[in-house]
Structure formats: structure tokens, C-alpha cells
Amino acid sequence: MAYESITNFIVNRGYEDLIAMSPYEVYNLPYDIAVKIWESLGGLIAWLINLIFPNNGVSQWLISDPVTNGFAIILMVIVIFAVSFVFCLLMLWEERKVLGRMMDRRGTMVGLKGFLQCLGDGLKTFMKENVVPKAIDKKIYWWGLSLVIGTSVLLACMVPLSNRWFIVDYQAGLLIIFALFALAPFLILCAGWAQNNKYSLIGGLRAAELMISYEIPMLILLAGTVLMAGSFNINDIVAYQEEHIWFVIPQIIGFFTCIVCAVAESERVPFDLSEAEAELVEGWQTEYAGMKWGLIMLGDYFRGYVACALVVFMYLGGWSLPVIGGEDWYLQYFPEIVFLLKVALVFFIFVLARAALPRVRTDQILNVGWKALMPLSVINLAIVILLKVTGVM
């Protein structure tokens, strides 16, 4: 008996079949990519099994719709994480190259314009010894680390790159992202305390007071965006800006306020008092050595990516463009690239702030947060209310 061809096991599902099988009501690009990966991979496995055991039921089961849907959801999450991870590495590369030029040098030069330096650093931290102090609270030490990294990765994966690239189209998507952001001060404080190190504890306290001071203005700015768009849904907020005007124009005060708050929330210079290696060794991360430290730094870049994405969502029109925003060819081919370019542009502002500004004292940080950014965020909200009441927006 001749074995069946491998083409008999690779099911090429059409658009209608994909929508019918999908857990989403609209087209989802990562899910589509994941289905095509499993169609090829699962078809190959099914063919090999059928080659060894002809006419068995397992081969047909592997390429059935329920099994394809289950594996596609798993692969979709992997695809979304991979894109976020690679873009965070690109952000790290961007920062190194820009800082190099600001310091009149080239920056990293290891392979592909210096990009492979990021992979080299990751391999180096992976190979370092995993040192764990004895006098620590082990449960909080490990759980604090895991949750800080885990929430950062979850936040990055929740960021939609377009109206076709998302995990779940949350009706309260923006609010959920802010809620997960708010967990960081508590987790960092617990992680700093669990290390039984005075420098780590001081760093954790600084991180908590810094983030709390700047989360309040951010929430008020969120209220302005939601009030103007009439929805917490990220897709609705972007669609409103696409149909009317980017919020950066009527909310110019909120835009600059949000940039400063986003830098502070990401614990970046000049708001890096929680690390402050000149004073606190490495702040709340002092006793996390080797790959643990590397994962914390990667988590910081994930959070920086999310902070930049929030600025793009709230003020820069998301993945839309002012001239060709609604045309089919644009939405079909590269809205995700436009969104990521906007995120990279906002991150460029973060890097410029790091290169140009010195570290700020703790009391100065609190004064800026409570005495400057808080009133500015309230003024921005008052402007939005005025625009809505008068019918301008």
C-alpha cells in the first residue's frame, strides 16, 4: 500500500474557515500565523506517524479543527511574545547607539550594526553563577522576582499592535494595563525587603514612593483620554483619533506630562533613584545576581515598551496615520510597523532624557510629581471636560 503524500495532511484553511474555527469574532493576524505554522508542523508530524503506522486515527486527529485551534492558541502567544521580545532588544540596541552618538562614540559594534551585542550580553548573564544569599525570605525573594518579570511580560503581550494584532480585545483594555502597572511598586518593595539588605530595602522604598507619586497623574491623564474617546477599549480610542484628531493636539499639556510620568514609571534616568548604583550599589536589585538580574533588566525594557505604547495609544493615534489612516491597503499591510515606529520614536525621547539630564534627588522627584505634574494633569482634564461640554470634540 502506497503511503499518502504529505500534501494530504497539510490543510490550507481559507478565510471563512479560519474565522469559524477562531475564538475571535474578527480577523486576528497572530492567530492566522499560528494556524499556518501548525498546518505545516502538525501536517508533517501527522504524515510521519502515518508513514510508520498507515491509516491510524492519530494522524487525522492531529490535523482536525479542535486540535489545530488548541495548538494555534499556544503558538499565537509564542508569536506575540517573540515579536515583543525582539522589539525590546531593538529598543536596547537603539538606546546604546543613540547614547554612543551623544557621547561622541559609535556605541556597540558587535555584528549587524551592533545588534548581536544584546544577545551576547544575555548569554553572558545566563552563564554567570546563580548566587543566592542565605539570610533572605526565600518565598518573597523568589515570588517577588517572578511576579515583577511575569507582570512585565504579560503587559508587553497585552499591547495590541493594530486592530488585527491582539490577544484579547478587552473592553477595558487600557484600564487593565494601568492596573497591572500599579502592581509594580508593591512587588518591588516586597522584593527589596526580602533580600535582608539595607541598600535593597532603601531602593525598594524609593521605587514605591516614586511610582506612587507618578501613577496618580497618569490615572488623571487616562481619565482625560477615556473621557474624550468615550471608551476604555484601546481599539476604540485609536479609531476615534483616526476619525477626528490625534489627542496630542487638544491635550498637548497632557502629552508632555505623560512623557515625564512614563519615564518615571519605567524607573529610567533621571528617575532611577531606586537603583542609584553610586549610592545603593544596585538598589532593590542588589542581591539578584546572574540571570536573575538579566531578567529584571529585560523586564524593565518590557515596561519601558509598554510605557511608550501607552503614550502612542493615548496621544499619537496608535497605529493610524493622519493622511492615509483608513485606507484598506494601509490597514492590510503595515499598521503594526507604523505603531512600532511610533513607539521607537517615543523611546528615543526617553534616551535623550537619559543622555542629557542628571539623576534627581528623592525630594525633588516627589516635588515634581505632586506639585507640578499633578496640577498639570488636572488642568489637562479640565480642558478635555471643557471641549466635551462645548461640543468641540
C-alpha positions as CSV (number, residue, x, y, z in Angstrom):
1,M,0.0,0.0,0.0
2,A,1.4,3.4,-1.0
3,Y,1.8,5.9,1.7
4,E,-0.2,9.1,1.3
5,S,1.5,12.3,0.2
6,I,2.4,14.9,2.8
7,T,0.2,17.3,1.0
8,N,-2.8,15.2,2.1
9,F,-2.0,16.2,5.7
10,I,-1.4,19.9,5.3
11,V,-4.8,21.6,5.5
12,N,-4.8,25.1,3.9
13,R,-7.8,26.7,5.6
14,G,-9.5,29.6,3.9
15,Y,-10.5,32.9,5.5
16,E,-14.1,31.8,6.3
17,D,-12.9,28.5,7.8
18,L,-10.3,30.4,9.9
19,I,-12.9,32.8,11.3
20,A,-15.3,29.9,12.0
21,M,-12.7,28.0,13.9
22,S,-11.1,31.0,15.6
23,P,-12.2,32.0,19.2
24,Y,-12.3,35.6,17.9
25,E,-15.2,37.3,16.1
26,V,-12.8,39.3,13.9
27,Y,-9.6,38.5,12.0
28,N,-6.6,38.0,14.2
29,L,-3.2,38.1,12.4
30,P,-1.1,36.3,15.1
31,Y,-3.8,33.5,15.2
32,D,-3.7,33.2,11.5
33,I,0.2,32.9,11.6
34,A,-0.1,30.3,14.3
35,V,-2.7,28.3,12.4
36,K,-0.4,28.2,9.3
37,I,2.6,27.1,11.5
38,W,0.5,24.2,12.9
39,E,-0.8,23.3,9.5
40,S,2.7,22.8,8.3
41,L,4.2,21.4,11.5
42,G,1.2,19.3,12.5
43,G,0.8,18.1,9.0
44,L,4.4,17.0,8.9
45,I,4.0,15.1,12.2
46,A,0.8,13.5,11.1
47,W,2.4,12.4,7.8
48,L,5.4,10.9,9.6
49,I,3.1,9.0,12.0
50,N,1.0,7.7,9.1
51,L,4.2,6.7,7.3
52,I,5.1,4.4,10.3
53,F,1.5,3.3,11.1
54,P,-0.6,3.6,8.0
55,N,-4.3,4.5,8.3
56,N,-4.2,5.4,12.0
57,G,-6.6,7.7,13.7
58,V,-4.0,9.9,15.4
59,S,-2.8,11.4,12.1
60,Q,-6.3,12.7,11.3
61,W,-6.8,13.8,14.9
62,L,-3.7,16.0,14.7
63,I,-5.0,18.0,11.8
64,S,-8.6,18.3,13.0
65,D,-10.1,21.7,13.7
66,P,-10.2,21.4,17.6
67,V,-6.6,20.2,17.8
68,T,-5.4,22.9,15.3
69,N,-7.3,25.5,17.3
70,G,-5.7,24.5,20.6
71,F,-2.2,24.4,19.3
72,A,-2.8,27.6,17.3
73,I,-3.7,29.5,20.5
74,I,-0.5,28.3,22.2
75,L,1.6,29.2,19.2
76,M,-0.1,32.6,18.9
77,V,1.0,33.5,22.4
78,I,4.6,32.5,21.5
79,V,4.5,34.6,18.3
80,I,3.2,37.6,20.2
81,F,5.8,37.2,22.9
82,A,8.6,36.7,20.3
83,V,7.7,40.0,18.5
84,S,7.6,41.9,21.8
85,F,10.9,40.3,22.9
86,V,12.7,41.1,19.6
87,F,11.4,44.7,19.7
88,C,12.6,45.2,23.3
89,L,16.1,44.0,22.1
90,L,15.8,46.6,19.3
91,M,15.0,49.3,21.9
92,L,18.1,48.3,23.8
93,W,20.1,48.5,20.6
94,E,18.6,51.9,19.9
95,E,19.5,53.2,23.3
96,R,23.1,52.0,23.0
97,K,23.6,53.5,19.6
98,V,21.9,56.9,20.5
99,L,23.8,57.2,23.8
100,G,27.0,56.4,21.9
101,R,26.4,59.2,19.4
102,M,25.5,61.6,22.2
103,M,28.9,60.7,23.8
104,D,30.8,61.1,20.5
105,R,31.4,57.4,20.0
106,R,29.9,54.6,17.9
107,G,28.2,52.5,20.6
108,T,28.1,48.8,20.3
109,M,29.6,47.3,17.1
110,V,29.2,43.5,17.6
111,G,27.5,42.1,14.5
112,L,24.6,43.5,12.4
113,K,25.3,47.2,13.3
114,G,25.8,46.2,16.9
115,F,22.5,44.3,17.5
116,L,24.2,41.0,18.4
117,Q,25.7,42.7,21.5
118,C,22.3,42.3,23.1
119,L,22.3,38.5,22.5
120,G,25.9,38.3,23.8
121,D,25.0,40.1,27.0
122,G,22.1,37.8,27.5
123,L,24.4,34.8,27.1
124,K,26.9,36.3,29.5
125,T,24.3,36.8,32.2
126,F,22.9,33.3,31.6
127,M,26.4,31.8,32.2
128,K,27.0,33.7,35.5
129,E,26.8,31.9,38.8
130,N,23.4,31.8,40.5
131,V,24.3,33.3,43.9
132,V,21.5,33.4,46.5
133,P,22.1,35.0,49.9
134,K,21.4,32.8,53.0
135,A,19.6,35.3,55.2
136,I,16.7,36.1,52.9
137,D,13.0,35.5,53.0
138,K,13.1,32.8,50.2
139,K,9.4,32.8,49.3
140,I,9.1,36.6,48.9
141,Y,12.6,36.7,47.3
142,W,11.6,34.3,44.5
143,W,7.9,35.3,44.2
144,G,8.7,39.0,44.1
145,L,11.2,38.4,41.3
146,S,8.8,36.1,39.4
147,L,5.9,38.4,39.6
148,V,7.9,41.5,38.6
149,I,9.2,39.8,35.5
150,G,5.9,38.0,34.8
151,T,3.7,41.1,35.0
152,S,6.1,42.9,32.8
153,V,6.0,40.2,30.1
154,L,2.2,40.0,30.5
155,L,1.9,43.7,30.0
156,A,4.0,43.6,26.8
157,C,2.0,40.8,25.3
158,M,-1.3,42.6,26.1
159,V,-0.3,45.6,24.0
160,P,-2.1,45.4,20.6
161,L,0.0,46.4,17.6
162,S,-3.1,47.0,15.4
163,N,-6.8,46.2,15.2
164,R,-5.8,42.8,13.9
165,W,-2.8,42.0,16.3
166,F,-4.0,41.3,19.8
167,I,-4.5,38.6,22.4
168,V,-7.9,39.7,23.6
169,D,-9.9,42.8,22.6
170,Y,-10.6,43.9,26.2
171,Q,-13.4,46.5,26.6
172,A,-11.4,47.9,29.5
173,G,-8.0,47.2,27.9
174,L,-6.4,50.5,28.9
175,L,-7.6,50.2,32.5
176,I,-6.3,46.6,32.8
177,I,-2.9,47.7,31.6
178,F,-2.8,50.5,34.2
179,A,-4.0,48.1,36.9
180,L,-1.1,45.7,36.2
181,F,1.3,48.7,36.1
182,A,0.1,49.6,39.6
183,L,1.3,46.2,41.0
184,A,5.0,47.1,40.4
185,P,5.5,49.3,43.5
186,F,4.2,46.7,45.9
187,L,6.2,43.8,44.2
188,I,9.4,45.8,44.1
189,L,9.0,46.9,47.8
190,C,8.5,43.3,48.8
191,A,11.5,42.1,46.7
192,G,13.7,44.8,48.2
193,W,12.6,43.9,51.8
194,A,13.0,40.1,51.3
195,Q,16.8,40.4,50.5
196,N,17.7,41.4,54.1
197,N,19.9,44.1,52.7
198,K,19.7,47.8,53.7
199,Y,20.6,49.0,50.3
200,S,17.9,46.8,48.7
201,L,15.3,48.0,51.3
202,I,16.1,51.6,50.6
203,G,15.9,51.0,46.9
204,G,12.5,49.3,47.3
205,L,11.2,52.2,49.4
206,R,12.4,54.7,46.8
207,A,10.8,52.7,43.9
208,A,7.5,52.5,45.7
209,E,7.3,56.2,46.6
210,L,8.5,57.2,43.1
211,M,5.9,55.1,41.2
212,I,3.0,56.0,43.5
213,S,3.8,59.7,43.1
214,Y,3.6,59.4,39.3
215,E,0.8,56.9,39.0
216,I,-1.8,59.5,40.2
217,P,-1.1,62.0,37.5
218,M,-1.0,59.1,34.9
219,L,-4.5,58.0,36.1
220,I,-5.8,61.5,35.7
221,L,-4.4,61.7,32.2
222,L,-6.0,58.4,31.5
223,A,-9.3,59.9,32.6
224,G,-8.8,62.7,30.0
225,T,-8.2,60.3,27.2
226,V,-11.1,58.0,28.1
227,L,-13.5,60.9,28.5
228,M,-12.6,62.3,25.1
229,A,-12.8,59.0,23.3
230,G,-15.8,57.7,25.3
231,S,-14.2,54.2,25.8
232,F,-11.6,52.2,27.7
233,N,-11.1,50.0,24.7
234,I,-7.8,50.7,23.0
235,N,-9.1,49.9,19.6
236,D,-12.0,52.4,20.1
237,I,-9.6,55.1,21.3
238,V,-7.4,54.7,18.3
239,A,-10.4,54.6,15.9
240,Y,-11.7,57.9,17.5
241,Q,-8.3,59.6,16.9
242,E,-8.3,58.2,13.3
243,E,-11.7,59.7,12.6
244,H,-11.2,63.0,14.4
245,I,-7.8,64.3,15.6
246,W,-4.8,62.9,17.5
247,F,-5.2,63.7,21.1
248,V,-1.7,65.3,21.2
249,I,-3.2,68.4,19.7
250,P,-6.1,69.2,22.1
251,Q,-4.2,67.6,25.0
252,I,-0.7,69.0,24.4
253,I,-0.2,69.6,28.2
254,G,-1.3,66.0,28.9
255,F,1.2,64.7,26.3
256,F,4.3,66.2,27.8
257,T,3.0,65.4,31.3
258,C,2.5,61.8,30.2
259,I,6.0,61.6,28.8
260,V,7.6,62.6,32.1
261,C,5.3,60.2,34.0
262,A,6.1,57.4,31.6
263,V,9.9,57.9,32.2
264,A,9.4,57.8,35.9
265,E,7.2,54.7,35.8
266,S,9.9,53.0,33.8
267,E,12.5,53.9,36.5
268,R,14.7,55.4,33.9
269,V,17.2,58.3,34.2
270,P,16.7,60.9,35.7
271,F,14.2,59.0,37.8
272,D,16.4,56.0,38.6
273,L,16.7,56.6,42.4
274,S,15.6,53.1,43.2
275,E,18.8,51.8,41.6
276,A,21.3,54.6,42.1
277,E,24.5,52.5,41.9
278,A,26.6,55.3,43.2
279,E,24.6,55.3,46.5
280,L,22.9,51.9,46.8
281,V,25.1,49.5,44.9
282,E,22.3,48.4,42.6
283,G,19.2,49.4,44.7
284,W,16.4,46.8,45.1
285,Q,18.2,44.5,42.6
286,T,21.4,44.2,44.6
287,E,21.0,40.6,45.7
288,Y,19.6,39.3,42.4
289,A,22.7,38.1,40.6
290,G,23.4,36.4,37.3
291,M,20.4,35.6,35.1
292,K,18.0,36.9,37.7
293,W,19.5,40.4,37.3
294,G,19.4,40.0,33.5
295,L,15.7,39.1,33.6
296,I,15.0,42.1,35.8
297,M,16.7,44.4,33.3
298,L,14.8,42.7,30.4
299,G,11.6,43.3,32.4
300,D,12.5,47.0,32.7
301,Y,12.7,47.2,29.0
302,F,9.3,45.4,28.6
303,R,7.8,48.0,31.0
304,G,9.5,50.8,29.0
305,Y,8.0,49.4,25.8
306,V,4.5,49.4,27.4
307,A,5.0,52.9,28.8
308,C,5.9,54.2,25.3
309,A,3.0,52.2,23.8
310,L,0.6,54.0,26.3
311,V,1.8,57.4,25.1
312,V,1.2,56.3,21.5
313,F,-2.3,55.0,22.3
314,M,-3.3,58.0,24.3
315,Y,-1.9,60.8,22.2
316,L,-0.4,59.8,18.9
317,G,-3.2,57.9,17.3
318,G,-1.9,54.3,17.9
319,W,-1.3,52.6,14.5
320,S,-3.2,55.2,12.5
321,L,-1.7,57.8,10.2
322,P,-3.1,61.3,9.7
323,V,-3.2,61.1,5.8
324,I,-3.9,57.5,4.9
325,G,-5.4,56.3,8.2
326,G,-8.5,54.5,6.9
327,E,-7.4,53.2,3.5
328,D,-7.6,49.4,3.0
329,W,-4.1,48.9,1.6
330,Y,-2.6,50.6,4.7
331,L,-4.6,48.5,7.2
332,Q,-3.8,45.4,5.3
333,Y,-0.1,45.7,5.0
334,F,1.8,47.6,7.7
335,P,-0.2,49.1,10.6
336,E,1.9,47.1,13.1
337,I,5.1,48.6,11.6
338,V,3.8,52.1,11.9
339,F,2.8,51.5,15.6
340,L,6.3,50.1,16.5
341,L,8.0,53.0,14.7
342,K,6.0,55.4,16.8
343,V,6.9,53.5,20.0
344,A,10.6,53.7,18.9
345,L,10.2,57.5,18.4
346,V,8.8,57.9,21.9
347,F,11.6,55.8,23.3
348,F,14.1,58.0,21.5
349,I,12.8,60.8,23.7
350,F,13.4,58.6,26.8
351,V,17.0,58.0,25.6
352,L,17.6,61.7,25.0
353,A,16.4,62.4,28.6
354,R,18.9,59.8,29.9
355,A,21.8,61.4,27.9
356,A,21.0,65.0,28.8
357,L,19.7,65.0,32.4
358,P,21.4,64.1,35.7
359,R,19.8,62.0,38.4
360,V,17.2,63.9,40.5
361,R,17.2,63.8,44.3
362,T,14.3,62.0,46.0
363,D,12.7,65.1,47.4
364,Q,12.9,66.8,44.0
365,I,11.2,63.8,42.4
366,L,8.3,63.9,44.8
367,N,8.0,67.7,44.4
368,V,7.9,67.3,40.6
369,G,5.3,64.6,40.8
370,W,2.9,66.2,43.4
371,K,3.5,69.9,42.9
372,A,4.0,70.1,39.1
373,L,2.6,67.1,37.2
374,M,-0.5,66.7,39.4
375,P,-1.8,70.2,38.7
376,L,-0.9,69.9,35.0
377,S,-2.8,66.6,34.7
378,V,-5.8,68.3,36.4
379,I,-5.6,71.2,34.0
380,N,-5.5,68.8,31.1
381,L,-8.6,67.1,32.4
382,A,-10.4,70.4,32.8
383,I,-9.5,71.3,29.2
384,V,-11.0,67.9,28.0
385,I,-14.2,68.5,30.0
386,L,-14.5,72.0,28.5
387,L,-14.1,70.6,25.0
388,K,-16.7,67.9,25.6
389,V,-19.2,70.3,27.2
390,T,-18.9,72.9,24.5
391,G,-19.2,70.2,21.8
392,V,-15.9,71.0,20.2
393,M,-14.7,67.3,20.5
